[in-house]
């Protein structure tokens, strides 16, 4: 399976981002990608809720999603829109952070709404309250592809190991972690967490990421860590994209999943237990 990862430095201009992603998708397709994966919030990186409200669209009308579906069909490739910021279905007034898996026929094969909201104060100058603008999802998703079953997640989900164990026990052989990871936590946490999720589940972990300083016409700009990664089921880092935007390719030998799980079959060793008392 040949995969292409798009590492983006998206802005708060949806049209500009859409054109950039289109060019990069074409590049990955020319390089022979079977599937191309984009980062979290592919369509917009913005800290301004009013601007988001003015430019975001519902899934059925979203022009970035329409473009991704058209390219998938034209090129005959699968595309994971790592996530798109979208207006939610009424009566929910907040947005959703939605990952969408698109087949080579352009049809949407799976949807996953980010479950864990990034409500943190990393430092005195870096604070996030994702739940103030985004509604959390409540359903884990494993999707079929011609190569493997894929378990979907988004960014902050990475810190909740139980989600990935559940995805793997439901059959996922690849776990996707599209992200816009904080540079305040990235240097210490990003790679070890990705490796831990791979080792715990014996699955490939594919994590396309936003990177750099994201230009903002309204509100304050944001910085992200970059370092899109692919980690093998044995915990080896197969790809580290560094901090520059670009298209990054890798070939996956999916037999490594069964081999890792044969050597350490921990997914079958769960035990019930009592306590601890809280």
Backbone bond lengths (Angstrom), bond angles and torsions (degrees), N, CA, C in turn:
res aa  C-N    CA-C-N  psi(-1)  N-CA   C-N-CA  omega(-1)  CA-C   N-CA-C  phi
1 X - - - 1.461 - - 1.529 108.75 -
2 X 1.324 116.66 122.59 1.469 120.52 -179.97 1.527 108.44 -102.48
3 X 1.323 115.55 122.03 1.456 120.47 -177.05 1.526 110.42 -115.72
4 X 1.328 114.93 147.61 1.452 121.87 174.17 1.515 109.43 -118.05
5 X 1.319 116.75 130.87 1.462 122.18 176.60 1.522 108.84 -108.36
6 X 1.318 116.11 129.96 1.456 120.83 174.00 1.522 109.00 -97.73
7 X 1.310 116.39 118.19 1.471 120.91 173.37 1.523 106.96 -99.87
8 X 1.335 116.20 117.71 1.456 122.13 -170.47 1.515 112.24 -113.32
9 X 1.322 114.49 153.63 1.471 121.66 164.11 1.526 105.84 -120.43
10 X 1.336 115.22 73.42 1.458 121.10 -176.31 1.527 110.66 -70.08
11 X 1.331 115.65 156.26 1.465 122.57 179.33 1.522 108.79 -112.82
12 X 1.329 116.50 -167.99 1.472 119.74 175.55 1.532 111.45 -94.23
13 X 1.344 116.60 14.35 1.454 122.19 176.62 1.530 108.53 -103.43
14 X 1.327 116.27 105.80 1.461 121.33 -174.08 1.527 111.84 -62.16
15 X 1.322 117.78 -42.39 1.463 121.15 -178.96 1.523 111.64 -64.74
16 X 1.316 116.10 -41.88 1.466 120.88 178.64 1.521 110.51 -62.17
17 X 1.330 116.45 -44.01 1.459 120.51 179.28 1.523 111.35 -63.76
18 X 1.319 116.50 -41.78 1.461 120.74 -178.08 1.530 110.97 -61.36
19 X 1.321 117.13 -43.29 1.464 120.93 179.12 1.527 111.06 -64.51
20 X 1.324 116.82 -40.67 1.464 120.98 179.69 1.524 110.33 -63.98
21 X 1.321 117.09 -45.22 1.461 120.56 -178.57 1.528 110.25 -65.29
22 X 1.330 117.18 -38.88 1.460 119.95 178.47 1.530 110.97 -57.74
23 X 1.317 117.08 -45.80 1.467 120.78 179.62 1.528 111.25 -61.84
24 X 1.315 116.06 -41.21 1.467 120.28 -177.47 1.527 111.29 -71.25
25 X 1.319 117.76 -36.26 1.460 121.17 175.94 1.529 110.63 -61.50
26 X 1.331 116.19 -44.43 1.450 120.07 178.06 1.524 111.11 -60.37
27 X 1.329 116.53 -40.54 1.460 121.62 179.12 1.519 110.16 -62.20
28 X 1.335 116.87 -46.76 1.467 120.30 -179.69 1.524 111.03 -63.41
29 X 1.330 117.08 -38.89 1.462 120.69 178.82 1.523 111.16 -63.57
30 X 1.329 116.83 -42.29 1.464 121.20 178.49 1.526 110.50 -61.51
31 X 1.343 116.19 -32.74 1.467 120.78 179.17 1.534 113.09 -81.23
32 X 1.322 116.41 4.69 1.461 119.82 171.82 1.504 115.95 91.59
33 X 1.314 117.92 20.63 1.462 119.80 -179.37 1.524 111.49 -64.80
34 X 1.330 115.78 135.64 1.459 121.09 168.87 1.526 110.28 -82.20
35 X 1.324 115.07 -36.42 1.462 122.10 178.52 1.519 109.08 -139.65
36 X 1.329 116.47 140.26 1.460 122.21 176.84 1.526 107.92 -119.60
37 X 1.326 116.13 134.49 1.459 121.77 -177.41 1.521 109.74 -118.92
38 X 1.313 116.49 134.49 1.468 122.31 178.57 1.532 109.68 -109.69
39 X 1.327 118.31 164.70 1.469 120.87 -176.26 1.538 113.44 -78.96
40 X 1.311 113.87 -179.51 1.461 121.64 170.31 1.535 109.41 -60.41
41 X 1.311 115.79 151.19 1.475 124.45 179.87 1.532 111.94 41.21
42 X 1.322 114.66 54.74 1.466 121.49 179.36 1.521 111.60 -59.07
43 X 1.331 116.69 -35.05 1.471 118.71 -173.02 1.521 113.70 -82.98
44 X 1.334 118.73 -24.43 1.470 119.82 -177.75 1.521 110.31 -164.22
45 X 1.320 116.38 136.60 1.463 122.27 167.95 1.522 106.53 -116.23
46 X 1.319 115.71 108.39 1.469 120.75 -176.09 1.517 109.69 -147.48
47 X 1.328 115.52 140.07 1.462 122.07 175.43 1.522 111.41 -100.30
48 X 1.319 116.74 4.40 1.466 122.63 -174.18 1.531 109.05 -104.26
49 X 1.342 116.95 105.24 1.461 121.26 -177.41 1.532 111.87 -62.29
50 X 1.321 117.59 -36.54 1.459 120.00 -179.62 1.526 110.20 -65.96
51 X 1.325 116.35 -40.74 1.468 119.43 177.52 1.523 110.46 -65.15
52 X 1.324 116.78 -42.13 1.458 120.15 177.47 1.526 110.89 -58.88
53 X 1.327 116.35 -45.09 1.459 120.37 -179.35 1.528 111.56 -61.00
54 X 1.318 115.80 -32.31 1.466 120.00 -177.55 1.523 112.63 -77.71
55 X 1.335 118.24 -29.99 1.463 119.26 -171.66 1.533 114.50 -112.29
56 X 1.333 117.94 -20.35 1.462 118.83 -178.03 1.525 111.13 -73.51
57 X 1.321 115.15 153.51 1.464 122.04 -178.31 1.524 110.21 -126.14
58 X 1.319 116.42 162.50 1.454 121.39 171.76 1.521 109.02 -71.76
59 X 1.320 117.07 160.30 1.461 120.77 -175.96 1.526 112.39 -52.97
60 X 1.323 117.64 -45.11 1.462 121.14 -174.71 1.519 113.26 -64.04
61 X 1.352 117.06 -23.74 1.464 120.97 -177.97 1.520 113.43 -107.35
62 X 1.333 117.58 -5.71 1.462 119.54 -170.91 1.527 111.60 -66.75
63 X 1.321 115.86 122.35 1.466 121.17 -174.95 1.521 112.52 -73.46
64 X 1.326 117.81 -30.00 1.463 119.32 176.30 1.513 110.28 -66.76
65 X 1.311 117.61 -43.04 1.453 120.90 177.55 1.524 110.61 -63.16
66 X 1.309 117.49 -41.71 1.466 120.71 177.73 1.521 110.83 -59.58
67 X 1.336 116.26 -42.24 1.461 120.10 178.56 1.527 110.80 -63.61
68 X 1.324 117.60 -44.30 1.461 121.12 179.91 1.525 111.32 -60.95
69 X 1.307 116.98 -40.33 1.463 120.94 178.89 1.538 111.29 -67.03
70 X 1.323 115.64 -39.71 1.467 119.78 179.04 1.525 111.06 -64.68
71 X 1.324 117.08 -44.02 1.466 120.25 -179.61 1.522 110.21 -65.55
72 X 1.328 117.26 -42.20 1.466 120.55 178.68 1.523 110.66 -56.19
73 X 1.328 116.43 -45.43 1.464 120.85 -179.10 1.528 111.80 -70.20
74 X 1.322 116.83 -42.59 1.455 120.65 -179.31 1.525 111.90 -64.23
75 X 1.325 115.99 -40.81 1.462 121.17 -174.67 1.528 112.99 -92.76
76 X 1.339 116.31 -12.38 1.454 119.52 -177.74 1.513 113.07 67.65
77 X 1.340 117.00 37.90 1.461 122.16 -179.48 1.532 109.77 -122.17
78 X 1.317 115.92 157.30 1.457 121.19 170.26 1.521 108.32 -86.80
79 X 1.321 116.37 146.42 1.466 121.93 179.76 1.516 108.86 -132.94
80 X 1.317 116.30 129.53 1.464 120.40 168.16 1.515 107.71 -101.78
81 X 1.333 116.41 109.68 1.462 119.85 168.84 1.520 105.61 -75.03
82 X 1.333 114.94 98.28 1.466 120.64 -172.29 1.502 112.10 -43.29
83 X 1.331 115.75 -52.32 1.460 121.15 160.04 1.514 109.28 -162.95
84 X 1.315 113.96 153.97 1.458 123.06 171.13 1.513 107.80 -121.85
85 X 1.325 116.28 139.33 1.461 120.94 170.71 1.527 106.99 -81.08
86 X 1.332 115.61 121.05 1.459 120.82 -174.35 1.524 110.67 -133.28
87 X 1.308 116.56 155.30 1.454 120.61 170.34 1.528 108.19 -72.92
88 X 1.316 115.89 137.06 1.458 120.99 -177.58 1.520 111.27 -78.72
89 X 1.306 114.37 165.34 1.451 119.96 174.80 1.530 108.74 -73.34
90 X 1.353 118.65 136.09 1.462 121.02 177.30 1.541 109.63 -58.41
91 X 1.334 118.50 148.98 1.468 126.07 11.89 1.530 114.51 -89.55
92 X 1.353 119.00 3.77 1.461 120.82 -179.79 1.525 109.48 -63.97
93 X 1.332 116.19 127.39 1.459 120.87 -177.96 1.520 112.47 -95.32
94 X 1.311 116.97 -16.10 1.461 120.13 177.73 1.541 109.87 -81.64
95 X 1.323 115.89 169.16 1.451 121.68 176.55 1.530 109.64 -82.72
96 X 1.328 116.20 173.66 1.461 121.81 170.12 1.517 108.60 -124.18
97 X 1.327 115.19 149.27 1.465 123.52 177.29 1.525 105.52 -106.90
98 X 1.334 116.85 94.73 1.468 121.97 -163.85 1.525 112.27 -113.21
99 X 1.324 115.08 127.18 1.459 122.33 172.89 1.521 108.09 -93.53
100 X 1.339 116.34 133.69 1.463 120.94 -176.98 1.524 110.40 -130.53
101 X 1.331 115.41 127.95 1.459 121.24 177.69 1.524 108.48 -99.97
102 X 1.329 116.09 124.12 1.461 123.49 -174.47 1.526 109.05 -114.92
103 X 1.326 116.40 129.98 1.452 121.16 -179.69 1.514 112.87 -81.17
104 X 1.327 115.55 173.41 1.472 121.12 -178.32 1.518 112.63 -69.31
105 X 1.329 117.21 -8.98 1.464 121.13 174.18 1.525 112.36 -94.79
106 X 1.341 116.56 1.68 1.463 121.42 179.84 1.509 114.27 86.97
107 X 1.325 117.58 -0.93 1.467 120.80 -179.33 1.527 110.46 -84.67
108 X 1.328 115.82 147.57 1.466 121.26 175.77 1.523 108.50 -78.26
109 X 1.325 116.17 119.98 1.458 121.83 -176.53 1.527 112.76 -95.68
110 X 1.338 117.33 -25.94 1.462 119.75 -178.99 1.520 109.23 -160.27
111 X 1.331 114.58 151.04 1.464 122.93 176.54 1.522 108.54 -131.31
112 X 1.325 115.75 141.01 1.461 120.52 175.32 1.522 108.71 -141.94
113 X 1.311 116.76 125.02 1.466 121.78 175.43 1.523 109.51 -95.40
114 X 1.318 116.19 125.88 1.467 122.74 -179.45 1.522 110.54 -47.40
115 X 1.335 116.89 127.77 1.463 121.26 -174.63 1.524 114.03 -90.94
116 X 1.328 115.80 -38.62 1.466 119.58 -172.98 1.528 109.15 -100.85
117 X 1.313 116.11 120.28 1.459 122.18 -175.28 1.524 111.11 -88.17
118 X 1.317 115.24 136.41 1.463 122.48 -176.17 1.528 109.03 -83.04
119 X 1.324 116.17 82.78 1.467 123.43 178.34 1.522 107.90 -109.05
120 X 1.326 116.93 88.92 1.464 121.28 -171.98 1.524 110.41 -143.70
121 X 1.331 114.15 158.18 1.459 120.70 169.21 1.519 106.78 -120.14
122 X 1.325 115.49 96.47 1.454 121.37 -176.77 1.524 110.59 -68.32
123 X 1.336 116.06 -38.13 1.459 121.72 178.77 1.527 107.86 -155.51
124 X 1.315 116.31 -177.93 1.468 119.88 179.32 1.528 111.59 -64.43
125 X 1.303 116.96 -24.18 1.475 120.43 -177.09 1.529 113.11 -108.65
126 X 1.335 118.39 -3.88 1.467 121.27 -176.79 1.524 110.12 -127.41
127 X 1.328 115.46 99.29 1.455 122.04 -178.57 1.525 109.81 -128.33
128 X 1.331 115.78 140.14 1.467 120.98 179.17 1.526 108.77 -131.63
129 X 1.330 116.16 139.63 1.460 122.27 174.48 1.530 107.29 -133.41
130 X 1.321 115.48 71.91 1.457 120.14 -174.89 1.526 112.09 -59.39
131 X 1.323 116.91 -34.87 1.459 119.96 -176.25 1.519 112.81 -68.30
132 X 1.327 117.53 -15.76 1.462 118.89 177.53 1.519 111.80 -72.07
133 X 1.336 116.42 -22.48 1.456 119.77 -178.62 1.516 114.55 -118.44
134 X 1.342 116.63 -17.39 1.458 120.59 -174.22 1.525 111.11 -125.49
135 X 1.316 116.30 138.49 1.454 122.51 176.15 1.522 109.23 -88.15
136 X 1.332 118.74 131.89 1.467 119.93 179.89 1.519 112.02 -75.14
137 X 1.326 115.55 148.11 1.447 120.56 172.92 1.520 110.53 -79.12
138 X 1.332 116.12 175.22 1.462 120.15 -177.35 1.523 112.84 -139.98
139 X 1.350 117.71 9.13 1.462 119.76 -174.68 1.519 110.34 -133.06
140 X 1.328 116.29 125.47 1.461 121.66 174.38 1.521 109.15 -78.04
141 X 1.347 116.21 150.35 1.466 120.49 -172.03 1.525 110.72 -135.86
142 X 1.325 115.70 129.11 1.455 123.73 168.62 1.522 107.37 -119.31
143 X 1.336 116.94 130.35 1.463 121.81 -174.81 1.521 110.86 -120.36
144 X 1.339 115.87 145.52 1.465 122.58 176.50 1.530 110.15 -84.31
145 X 1.335 116.09 139.57 1.467 122.54 169.63 1.529 107.19 -133.93
146 X 1.326 118.56 170.54 1.466 119.40 178.06 1.528 114.11 -63.92
147 X 1.332 118.21 -17.26 1.461 121.53 -174.35 1.526 113.11 -106.07
148 X 1.317 116.37 -38.83 1.458 120.12 -173.47 1.518 109.45 -166.64
149 X 1.331 115.37 163.85 1.456 120.03 170.82 1.531 108.66 -83.14
150 X 1.324 115.76 138.32 1.464 121.22 -174.23 1.528 109.49 -119.26
151 X 1.322 116.11 129.82 1.455 122.90 174.64 1.514 109.60 -98.31
152 X 1.322 116.69 126.51 1.457 121.63 -174.33 1.524 111.41 -95.41
153 X 1.333 115.03 142.72 1.467 122.07 172.44 1.514 107.77 -155.14
154 X 1.335 116.74 174.76 1.463 121.42 179.04 1.536 109.46 -143.94
155 X 1.296 116.24 120.68 1.469 127.18 166.61 1.529 114.92 43.19
156 X 1.342 118.50 -100.03 1.469 121.98 -172.58 1.525 112.16 -60.67
157 X 1.331 117.62 -21.28 1.466 120.61 172.46 1.524 111.00 -52.21
158 X 1.329 116.88 -28.52 1.458 122.61 -174.27 1.526 112.60 -54.02
159 X 1.318 117.19 -27.02 1.465 121.26 -176.29 1.534 112.94 -83.06
160 X 1.315 117.81 0.82 1.461 120.92 -174.44 1.527 108.52 -117.92
161 X 1.332 115.07 89.06 1.463 121.94 -170.73 1.525 112.33 -60.17
162 X 1.321 117.37 -30.74 1.466 119.51 -177.07 1.520 112.16 -60.74
163 X 1.349 117.73 -31.51 1.457 120.25 179.00 1.527 110.61 -63.13
164 X 1.311 117.01 -45.42 1.460 121.33 -176.09 1.526 111.54 -71.36
165 X 1.312 117.08 -34.61 1.466 119.74 174.75 1.528 110.10 -62.92
166 X 1.324 116.10 -42.61 1.464 119.94 178.77 1.522 110.84 -64.40
167 X 1.328 117.74 -40.41 1.460 121.00 178.56 1.530 110.83 -63.79
168 X 1.330 116.57 -44.59 1.463 120.17 -179.88 1.525 111.13 -65.82
169 X 1.310 117.39 -41.54 1.467 119.91 179.75 1.527 111.61 -68.97
170 X 1.327 116.74 -19.12 1.466 121.15 174.03 1.519 112.12 -87.69
171 X 1.336 117.07 3.08 1.449 120.94 173.60 1.514 116.27 113.14
172 X 1.326 118.89 -3.80 1.467 120.35 -177.16 1.526 111.04 -64.96
173 X 1.319 115.40 129.73 1.465 122.51 176.15 1.528 111.70 -106.53
174 X 1.328 116.09 -18.35 1.459 124.04 174.16 1.518 107.53 -126.33
175 X 1.318 116.55 134.20 1.459 122.68 176.82 1.527 107.83 -115.27
176 X 1.314 117.68 127.18 1.465 120.34 -179.64 1.527 109.69 -104.12
177 X 1.337 114.96 136.08 1.464 121.87 -178.56 1.526 109.63 -133.71
178 X 1.330 118.35 65.30 1.464 119.78 174.76 1.513 109.59 -61.36
179 X 1.339 117.29 142.13 1.458 118.88 -169.61 1.520 112.58 -148.80
180 X 1.336 112.91 158.74 1.463 123.17 164.12 1.526 104.19 -130.40
181 X 1.327 115.98 73.10 1.464 122.79 -166.02 1.519 111.40 -78.41
182 X 1.322 115.19 142.25 1.462 121.15 -178.45 1.529 111.51 -67.34
183 X 1.344 117.82 135.56 1.465 119.95 174.88 1.526 112.01 -70.40
184 X 1.330 116.88 -13.09 1.455 119.75 177.00 1.512 113.32 -74.55
185 X 1.324 116.85 -29.21 1.465 121.50 -179.79 1.525 112.41 -110.80
186 X 1.324 116.82 -21.97 1.461 121.09 -174.11 1.514 115.86 -53.76
187 X 1.351 119.45 -47.58 1.464 119.46 -175.11 1.528 113.89 -59.05
188 X 1.337 117.78 -31.47 1.455 120.79 -178.34 1.525 113.47 -98.76
189 X 1.337 118.07 -29.50 1.466 119.93 -167.15 1.526 115.23 -109.38
190 X 1.316 118.70 -32.13 1.463 121.66 -169.00 1.528 112.35 -58.74
191 X 1.314 117.52 -61.89 1.467 120.14 -176.69 1.531 112.31 -63.63
192 X 1.347 120.32 -46.92 1.471 118.83 -179.86 1.528 113.19 -59.55
193 X 1.335 117.49 -38.00 1.462 119.12 179.15 1.523 111.51 -68.20
194 X 1.331 117.42 -41.29 1.461 119.84 177.45 1.537 110.74 -62.55
195 X 1.320 116.26 -43.07 1.466 119.25 178.41 1.526 111.21 -64.84
196 X 1.324 116.95 -39.97 1.464 119.90 179.45 1.522 111.23 -62.13
197 X 1.354 116.56 -44.49 1.465 118.85 -179.82 1.525 110.78 -63.22
198 X 1.332 118.04 -38.36 1.463 121.11 178.22 1.521 111.02 -65.73
199 X 1.318 117.08 -47.53 1.460 121.43 -177.33 1.523 111.09 -65.36
200 X 1.313 117.43 -42.34 1.468 121.54 -178.15 1.522 112.37 -63.32
201 X 1.322 116.41 -31.44 1.464 120.56 -173.62 1.516 114.24 -108.31
202 X 1.329 118.22 -12.40 1.448 121.20 -174.41 1.516 112.27 62.34
203 X 1.321 116.09 35.92 1.469 122.14 -178.12 1.517 110.24 -121.59
204 X 1.345 115.86 157.07 1.453 119.90 167.66 1.531 108.36 -70.40
205 X 1.310 116.34 139.44 1.462 122.31 173.28 1.523 107.55 -115.47
206 X 1.334 116.10 122.85 1.462 122.02 -179.61 1.527 107.72 -117.72
207 X 1.328 115.88 121.89 1.459 120.77 -170.10 1.532 111.55 -133.02
208 X 1.346 118.14 84.96 1.471 120.93 174.60 1.531 109.99 -75.46
209 X 1.317 117.33 140.64 1.462 119.80 -169.96 1.528 113.07 -134.90
210 X 1.319 113.94 153.89 1.461 121.66 166.74 1.530 108.45 -76.40
211 X 1.345 115.91 156.01 1.460 119.17 -177.68 1.521 111.52 -148.35
212 X 1.337 116.29 149.59 1.459 121.49 170.02 1.513 114.33 87.81
213 X 1.333 114.89 -162.52 1.463 122.80 178.37 1.525 108.22 -98.04
214 X 1.314 116.08 122.67 1.460 122.00 -172.60 1.531 110.05 -95.30
215 X 1.319 115.82 112.88 1.469 121.38 -177.11 1.527 110.57 -59.45
216 X 1.321 115.48 139.48 1.465 121.15 -179.33 1.521 109.40 -133.73
217 X 1.326 115.28 125.36 1.470 119.71 175.71 1.515 111.26 -81.11
218 X 1.326 116.66 -25.09 1.463 121.65 175.89 1.517 108.88 -131.58
219 X 1.326 116.65 146.46 1.456 120.44 -179.27 1.515 111.70 72.33
220 X 1.326 115.61 -172.07 1.464 120.19 -178.18 1.523 110.46 -88.89
221 X 1.310 115.42 151.91 1.460 120.22 178.82 1.528 109.60 -78.80
222 X 1.304 114.92 166.47 1.458 121.11 -178.66 1.519 109.41 -129.14
223 X 1.333 116.40 151.71 1.454 121.82 174.71 1.527 109.49 -116.77
224 X 1.338 115.85 144.82 1.460 120.36 175.51 1.517 110.18 -131.32
225 X 1.333 115.22 164.34 1.464 122.26 -165.56 1.521 114.16 -84.01
226 X 1.331 118.70 -29.21 1.459 119.69 -175.71 1.517 112.30 77.22
227 X 1.349 116.47 -143.50 1.466 123.48 179.28 1.527 111.96 57.56
228 X 1.349 116.18 50.53 1.458 119.34 169.33 1.526 108.42 -50.97
229 X 1.340 116.27 139.20 1.465 119.19 -173.51 1.518 112.07 -138.19
230 X 1.318 113.89 153.86 1.456 122.91 163.42 1.524 107.01 -124.98
231 X 1.336 115.49 128.84 1.460 121.44 179.58 1.527 108.37 -119.75
232 X 1.316 116.40 136.20 1.459 121.52 -178.48 1.527 110.56 -76.21
233 X 1.342 117.49 166.29 1.466 119.98 177.65 1.525 113.86 -62.94
234 X 1.335 116.76 -16.13 1.467 120.44 178.40 1.530 111.47 -95.60
235 X 1.340 116.43 -1.01 1.456 120.65 176.82 1.510 115.51 97.97
236 X 1.331 117.30 4.04 1.467 120.47 -179.91 1.526 110.32 -79.80
237 X 1.342 116.33 134.44 1.459 120.94 175.35 1.523 108.41 -78.37
238 X 1.323 116.01 109.63 1.463 121.61 -178.65 1.522 112.20 -87.11
239 X 1.327 116.51 -24.74 1.462 121.52 -179.45 1.510 109.44 -149.83
240 X 1.314 116.79 131.75 1.463 124.43 169.96 1.519 106.15 -132.44
241 X 1.336 115.96 111.85 1.465 120.83 -172.06 1.522 113.95 -81.77
242 X 1.318 118.53 0.24 1.456 119.40 179.76 1.521 111.31 68.69
243 X 1.337 116.54 -144.99 1.467 119.88 -171.85 1.525 114.37 -119.69
244 X 1.326 118.24 2.57 1.459 119.76 179.80 1.525 110.49 -94.88
245 X 1.334 117.96 141.93 1.466 119.63 174.06 1.522 110.71 -62.28
246 X 1.330 115.97 151.47 1.451 118.82 177.77 1.511 112.72 165.67
247 X 1.332 114.88 -176.65 1.462 123.98 177.82 1.527 107.12 -108.74
248 X 1.322 116.31 126.25 1.463 121.17 -175.28 1.525 108.80 -126.16
249 X 1.342 116.17 131.51 1.455 122.21 -172.23 1.528 110.80 -114.31
250 X 1.328 115.11 149.14 1.462 120.25 175.80 1.522 109.41 -155.01
251 X 1.337 115.39 149.16 1.465 122.11 175.72 1.522 108.58 -106.73
252 X 1.332 116.29 129.04 1.458 121.62 -178.11 1.524 110.23 -107.64
253 X 1.331 116.10 131.90 1.456 122.24 172.13 1.524 107.14 -97.43
254 X 1.323 116.05 101.14 1.464 120.23 -171.29 1.527 112.88 -71.93
255 X 1.328 118.04 -10.62 1.465 119.17 174.09 1.522 111.37 -65.49
256 X 1.334 117.20 -17.39 1.468 120.95 179.45 1.522 111.71 -64.88
257 X 1.327 117.24 -23.86 1.471 120.01 179.30 1.520 109.82 -67.05
258 X 1.314 117.18 -53.23 1.464 120.68 179.89 1.522 111.57 -61.23
259 X 1.336 116.58 -37.08 1.459 120.40 -179.92 1.527 111.18 -65.01
260 X 1.332 117.01 -45.42 1.464 120.33 179.48 1.525 110.93 -63.81
261 X 1.318 116.70 -41.40 1.470 120.27 -178.50 1.528 111.77 -72.59
262 X 1.326 117.41 -27.09 1.466 119.96 173.95 1.522 110.89 -68.35
263 X 1.330 115.86 -41.51 1.464 120.16 -178.13 1.524 112.04 -69.76
264 X 1.344 116.16 -41.96 1.469 120.78 -179.46 1.533 107.53 -130.80
265 X 1.336 118.23 88.60 1.470 121.45 -174.86 1.536 112.84 -83.82
266 X 1.316 116.53 47.03 1.472 119.98 -173.48 1.527 113.11 -67.39
267 X 1.337 117.97 -20.05 1.463 119.73 179.05 1.520 111.55 -66.64
268 X 1.326 117.23 -16.23 1.468 121.09 179.80 1.522 112.70 -104.56
269 X 1.324 117.36 7.36 1.462 120.70 -172.96 1.530 113.11 -109.24
270 X 1.305 117.94 21.56 1.466 119.79 178.14 1.529 110.84 -62.25
271 X 1.328 115.44 145.67 1.454 121.72 174.97 1.530 108.57 -132.09
272 X 1.299 115.05 143.06 1.467 119.41 172.72 1.522 108.80 -78.43
273 X 1.310 116.27 152.07 1.469 119.57 -179.31 1.518 109.80 -154.64
274 X 1.287 115.40 165.12 1.450 121.96 178.10 1.525 109.75 -103.98
275 X 1.375 115.29 155.18 1.456 119.06 176.71 1.511 112.36 73.21
276 X 1.313 117.58 -174.39 1.460 125.43 -1.61 1.528 112.20 -74.42
277 X 1.299 116.19 161.36 1.467 121.50 178.05 1.509 108.33 -79.15
278 X 1.327 116.66 129.97 1.456 120.49 -178.04 1.522 109.82 -100.78
